[in-house]
Amino acid sequence: MLVGVGGGALTDLVGFAAATYLRGIALVQIPTSLVGQVDAAIGGKTGVNLRSGKNLVGAFHQPIGVLCDFETIATLPERERVGGLGEVAKCWLLEGGFAAELNDVSLHDLIVMSVTLKAAIVSADEHEGGRRALLNYGHTLAHALEKVALARDGDELRHGEAVAIGLAFRRQVGGGVGSGRQQRSGATRRGAGLFWSQSSSPRGLSNVITLGSHGAR
Ligand SMILES: NC(=O)c1ccc[n+]([C@@H]2O[C@H](COP(=O)([O-])OP(=O)(O)OC[C@H]3O[C@@H](n4cnc5c(N)ncnc54)[C@H](O)[C@@H]3O)[C@@H](O)[C@H]2O)c1
């Protein structure tokens, strides 16, 4: 049995090793980061990046268990904790919540909400034949930006930060889950604690979005 203890990059890698060693061995995930707990360690998607795109080598391999200790979040660097809120905000919006309300909910409750949502979606659609694709909300641009950032400087953009930008952009140009009203788009950016480049425009980002369609979710 393999046990993955760490952030999402680590649990993705350990999951992939468990999926392929001896054509698959038992796996337990113990995510210690916010992104890991609310997203990466749940649902059985494992993988590693290639230069040509994110997650291009991977497999579906369900863990026999996922253990989350909320106290590990306390030692996360501030940037990782804030960035991780991007995935949390995604779940909150998918659940029909208003971005402006995010600050009123405890982090513990947000983690529980996110885990519950992801587990329910993945249980119904393990291999992303339909509903699971909802979890990719905001991820086309996010993966494109990550790919550009990785090529420049591995530390420039965290996954959660990229997702937060992707969410804001998705709501800006295409409306969002729910009403998609303009004022909610602005609130999304504030509520997720993300950064948003004023110079970014739908036209200027079109090439980046094309890049984003080359990776795997
Ligand atoms: N498989 C999936 O479904 C899925 C979903 C979302 C994200 N991901 C992947 O997850 C990765 C992002 O995960 P992440 O945000 O956890 O980043 P990460 O794994 O790179 O971890 C971020 C940093 O925090 C450190 N860290 C982790 N836990 C800590 C703790 N408790 N205290 C102090 N430091 C700690 C790590 O060592 C690392 O330096 C990306 O590669 C992304 O593609 C996968």
The ligand as an SDF file (V2000), in Angstrom:
LIG
                    3D

 44 48  0  0  0  0  0  0  0  0999 V2000
   -5.8910   15.3520   -8.9280 N   0  0  0  0  0  0  0  0  0  0  0  0
   -6.7390   16.3470   -8.8830 C   0  0  0  0  0  0  0  0  0  0  0  0
   -7.9560   16.1610   -9.0430 O   0  0  0  0  0  0  0  0  0  0  0  0
   -6.2170   17.7360   -8.6170 C   0  0  0  0  0  0  0  0  0  0  0  0
   -7.1180   18.7500   -8.2890 C   0  0  0  0  0  0  0  0  0  0  0  0
   -6.6090   20.0050   -7.9840 C   0  0  0  0  0  0  0  0  0  0  0  0
   -5.2440   20.2420   -8.0150 C   0  0  0  0  0  0  0  0  0  0  0  0
   -4.4030   19.2330   -8.3470 N   0  0  0  0  0  0  0  0  0  0  0  0
   -2.9640   19.4800   -8.3890 C   0  0  0  0  0  0  0  0  0  0  0  0
   -2.5320   19.8270   -7.0840 O   0  0  0  0  0  0  0  0  0  0  0  0
   -1.4080   20.6730   -7.1840 C   0  0  0  0  0  0  0  0  0  0  0  0
   -1.5870   21.8770   -6.2870 C   0  0  0  0  0  0  0  0  0  0  0  0
   -1.6990   21.4260   -4.9600 O   0  0  0  0  0  0  0  0  0  0  0  0
   -1.2190   22.3460   -3.7380 P   0  0  0  0  0  0  0  0  0  0  0  0
   -1.8670   23.6640   -3.8520 O   0  0  0  0  0  0  0  0  0  0  0  0
   -1.3820   21.5490   -2.5010 O   0  0  0  0  0  0  0  0  0  0  0  0
    0.3170   22.6240   -4.0640 O   0  0  0  0  0  0  0  0  0  0  0  0
    1.6380   21.7850   -3.6880 P   0  0  0  0  0  0  0  0  0  0  0  0
    1.3800   20.3480   -3.6420 O   0  0  0  0  0  0  0  0  0  0  0  0
    2.6730   22.2710   -4.6200 O   0  0  0  0  0  0  0  0  0  0  0  0
    1.9480   22.2640   -2.1940 O   0  0  0  0  0  0  0  0  0  0  0  0
    2.2520   23.6170   -1.9770 C   0  0  0  0  0  0  0  0  0  0  0  0
    3.4110   23.7720   -1.0010 C   0  0  0  0  0  0  0  0  0  0  0  0
    2.9070   23.6410    0.3230 O   0  0  0  0  0  0  0  0  0  0  0  0
    3.6890   22.6820    1.0410 C   0  0  0  0  0  0  0  0  0  0  0  0
    2.8070   22.1220    2.0570 N   0  0  0  0  0  0  0  0  0  0  0  0
    1.8180   21.2290    1.8830 C   0  0  0  0  0  0  0  0  0  0  0  0
    1.1720   21.0310    3.0280 N   0  0  0  0  0  0  0  0  0  0  0  0
    1.7520   21.8210    3.9600 C   0  0  0  0  0  0  0  0  0  0  0  0
    1.4990   22.0840    5.3470 C   0  0  0  0  0  0  0  0  0  0  0  0
    0.5050   21.4950    6.0140 N   0  0  0  0  0  0  0  0  0  0  0  0
    2.3010   22.9680    5.9830 N   0  0  0  0  0  0  0  0  0  0  0  0
    3.3020   23.6010    5.3200 C   0  0  0  0  0  0  0  0  0  0  0  0
    3.5790   23.4160    4.0120 N   0  0  0  0  0  0  0  0  0  0  0  0
    2.8080   22.5290    3.3390 C   0  0  0  0  0  0  0  0  0  0  0  0
    4.2090   21.7490   -0.0160 C   0  0  0  0  0  0  0  0  0  0  0  0
    5.3670   21.0740    0.4060 O   0  0  0  0  0  0  0  0  0  0  0  0
    4.5090   22.7220   -1.1540 C   0  0  0  0  0  0  0  0  0  0  0  0
    5.7430   23.3650   -0.9710 O   0  0  0  0  0  0  0  0  0  0  0  0
   -1.2570   21.0610   -8.6440 C   0  0  0  0  0  0  0  0  0  0  0  0
   -0.2110   20.3130   -9.2120 O   0  0  0  0  0  0  0  0  0  0  0  0
   -2.5870   20.6490   -9.2480 C   0  0  0  0  0  0  0  0  0  0  0  0
   -2.4940   20.3010  -10.6120 O   0  0  0  0  0  0  0  0  0  0  0  0
   -4.8600   17.9920   -8.6310 C   0  0  0  0  0  0  0  0  0  0  0  0
  1  2  1  0
  2  3  2  0
  2  4  1  0
  4  5  1  0
  4 44  2  0
  5  6  2  0
  6  7  1  0
  7  8  2  0
  8  9  1  0
  8 44  1  0
  9 10  1  0
  9 42  1  0
 10 11  1  0
 11 12  1  0
 11 40  1  0
 12 13  1  0
 13 14  1  0
 14 15  2  0
 14 16  1  0
 14 17  1  0
 17 18  1  0
 18 19  2  0
 18 20  1  0
 18 21  1  0
 21 22  1  0
 22 23  1  0
 23 24  1  0
 23 38  1  0
 24 25  1  0
 25 26  1  0
 25 36  1  0
 26 27  1  0
 26 35  1  0
 27 28  2  0
 28 29  1  0
 29 30  1  0
 29 35  2  0
 30 31  1  0
 30 32  2  0
 32 33  1  0
 33 34  2  0
 34 35  1  0
 36 37  1  0
 36 38  1  0
 38 39  1  0
 40 41  1  0
 40 42  1  0
 42 43  1  0
M  CHG  2   8   1  16  -1
M  END
$$$$
